[in-house]
């Protein structure tokens, strides 16, 4: 499998998305620079398009940087999620009891980290946003923030989709 020029590795500091294929043995998550895909010169865009296609073909997912979603909005969504987790259990019980196919689900999972040889816990909230937006009713700020975030993400998704199209289509 060809190695994209950018990889994300858990042992790199936040914001450092440089070439870490050596540090990760080539197994880091592919990183797509949306700024280059949209605003680079023809050669840069061609390379970014190729890397995007390789990430989709070989990984099925990738991390996007320089996507234009304001960091303040990202932080506001995280704070609103903390408010959701802080609600009394009875106010979020329907989402905790939700099944994997339900549009909103809150849960906790355990996973093993090879990086620090530890079992880690992760809390998550799953919200389906397409074709219909689903979000817990409380806290109200979460619904607002996620609505704004979904608008931004739709633009990011459209830009990525455009990067996968052949020129002239």
C-alpha positions as CSV (number, residue, x, y, z in Angstrom):
1,X,0.0,0.0,0.0
2,X,1.4,3.4,-0.9
3,X,2.1,5.6,2.1
4,X,0.4,9.0,2.2
5,X,2.8,11.8,3.0
6,X,0.9,12.7,6.2
7,X,0.0,10.4,9.0
8,X,-1.4,10.9,12.5
9,X,0.1,9.0,15.4
10,X,-1.0,9.0,19.0
11,X,2.6,9.7,20.2
12,X,2.8,13.0,18.3
13,X,1.8,16.2,20.1
14,X,-1.6,17.7,19.3
15,X,-1.4,19.7,16.1
16,X,1.7,17.9,14.8
17,X,0.4,16.1,11.7
18,X,3.7,15.9,9.9
19,X,5.2,12.8,8.3
20,X,5.2,10.3,11.1
21,X,5.1,7.2,8.9
22,X,8.5,6.2,10.3
23,X,7.4,6.6,13.9
24,X,4.3,4.6,13.3
25,X,5.8,2.0,11.0
26,X,3.5,3.4,8.2
27,X,0.4,2.4,10.1
28,X,-0.7,5.9,11.3
29,X,-4.1,7.2,10.3
30,X,-4.0,9.0,6.9
31,X,-4.2,12.8,7.2
32,X,-5.8,14.9,4.5
33,X,-5.0,18.6,4.3
34,X,-8.3,20.1,3.1
35,X,-6.6,23.5,2.7
36,X,-4.2,22.0,0.1
37,X,-7.1,20.1,-1.6
38,X,-9.0,23.3,-2.0
39,X,-6.4,26.0,-2.4
40,X,-3.1,24.4,-3.4
41,X,-1.5,24.7,-6.8
42,X,-2.4,22.1,-9.4
43,X,0.5,19.7,-8.4
44,X,-0.4,19.9,-4.7
45,X,-4.1,19.3,-5.4
46,X,-3.3,16.4,-7.6
47,X,-1.1,14.8,-4.9
48,X,-3.8,15.5,-2.2
49,X,-6.5,14.0,-4.4
50,X,-4.3,10.9,-4.9
51,X,-3.7,10.6,-1.1
52,X,-7.4,11.1,-0.4
53,X,-8.2,8.3,-2.9
54,X,-5.6,6.0,-1.3
55,X,-6.9,6.7,2.2
56,X,-10.4,5.8,1.1
57,X,-9.4,2.7,-0.9
58,X,-6.9,1.3,1.7
59,X,-8.3,2.6,5.0
60,X,-11.9,3.5,4.5
61,X,-11.4,6.7,6.6
62,X,-8.9,9.5,7.3
63,X,-8.4,12.6,9.5
64,X,-8.9,16.0,8.0
65,X,-6.8,19.0,8.9
66,X,-7.2,22.7,7.9
67,X,-10.9,22.0,7.5
68,X,-12.1,25.5,8.5
69,X,-14.3,24.4,11.4
70,X,-13.4,27.0,14.0
71,X,-11.6,25.7,17.1
72,X,-13.9,27.7,19.3
73,X,-16.9,25.7,17.8
74,X,-15.1,22.5,18.4
75,X,-14.4,23.4,22.0
76,X,-18.0,24.5,22.5
77,X,-19.3,21.2,21.2
78,X,-16.9,19.4,23.7
79,X,-18.2,21.5,26.6
80,X,-21.8,20.9,25.6
81,X,-21.0,17.1,25.6
82,X,-19.6,17.4,29.1
83,X,-22.9,19.0,30.1
84,X,-24.7,16.1,28.6
85,X,-22.6,13.6,30.6
86,X,-23.2,15.7,33.7
87,X,-27.0,15.4,33.5
88,X,-28.7,13.1,36.0
89,X,-28.9,9.5,34.7
90,X,-32.7,9.6,34.4
91,X,-32.5,12.5,32.0
92,X,-30.3,10.6,29.6
93,X,-31.5,7.1,30.3
94,X,-33.3,6.6,27.0
95,X,-30.0,7.3,25.2
96,X,-28.0,5.0,27.4
97,X,-30.5,2.2,26.8
98,X,-30.5,2.9,23.0
99,X,-29.4,0.1,20.7
100,X,-26.6,0.4,18.1
101,X,-29.0,1.3,15.3
102,X,-30.8,4.0,17.2
103,X,-30.0,7.6,15.9
104,X,-28.8,8.8,19.4
105,X,-26.8,6.7,21.8
106,X,-24.7,7.4,24.8
107,X,-22.2,4.8,26.0
108,X,-18.9,3.9,27.5
109,X,-16.4,1.5,26.0
110,X,-13.1,0.0,27.0
111,X,-10.2,-0.5,24.6
112,X,-6.6,-1.6,24.8
113,X,-3.9,1.0,24.0
114,X,-0.7,-0.4,22.5
115,X,1.0,2.9,23.0
116,X,1.0,2.8,26.8
117,X,0.1,-0.8,27.4
118,X,-3.1,0.1,29.2
119,X,-6.8,-0.5,29.2
120,X,-8.5,2.8,28.4
121,X,-12.1,4.0,28.9
122,X,-13.9,6.1,26.4
123,X,-17.3,7.8,26.7
124,X,-19.1,8.5,23.5
125,X,-22.2,10.1,22.2
126,X,-23.5,9.0,18.7
127,X,-25.8,11.3,16.9
128,X,-27.0,10.7,13.3
129,X,-27.1,13.9,11.3
130,X,-28.0,12.8,7.9
131,X,-30.5,12.6,6.3
132,X,-32.2,13.9,9.4
133,X,-30.6,15.6,12.4
134,X,-30.9,13.7,15.7
135,X,-29.7,15.1,19.0
136,X,-30.6,14.8,22.7
137,X,-33.1,17.5,23.8
138,X,-30.8,18.4,26.8
139,X,-28.7,20.3,27.2
140,X,-30.2,22.8,24.7
141,X,-26.7,24.2,24.0
142,X,-25.7,20.8,22.6
143,X,-28.4,20.8,20.0
144,X,-27.5,24.3,18.9
145,X,-23.7,23.6,18.7
146,X,-24.1,20.3,16.9
147,X,-26.4,21.9,14.4
148,X,-23.8,24.5,13.6
149,X,-21.1,21.9,13.5
150,X,-23.1,19.7,11.1
151,X,-23.4,22.7,8.8
152,X,-19.6,23.1,8.8
153,X,-19.1,19.3,8.4
154,X,-21.4,19.2,5.4
155,X,-19.1,21.8,3.7
156,X,-16.0,19.7,4.6
157,X,-17.7,16.5,3.3
158,X,-18.6,18.3,0.1
159,X,-15.0,19.5,-0.4
160,X,-13.7,15.9,0.3
161,X,-16.2,14.5,-2.2
162,X,-15.1,17.1,-4.8
163,X,-11.5,16.0,-4.2
164,X,-12.4,12.4,-5.2
165,X,-14.0,13.4,-8.5
166,X,-12.0,13.2,-11.7
167,X,-11.2,16.6,-13.1
168,X,-14.0,17.9,-15.4
169,X,-16.8,15.7,-13.9
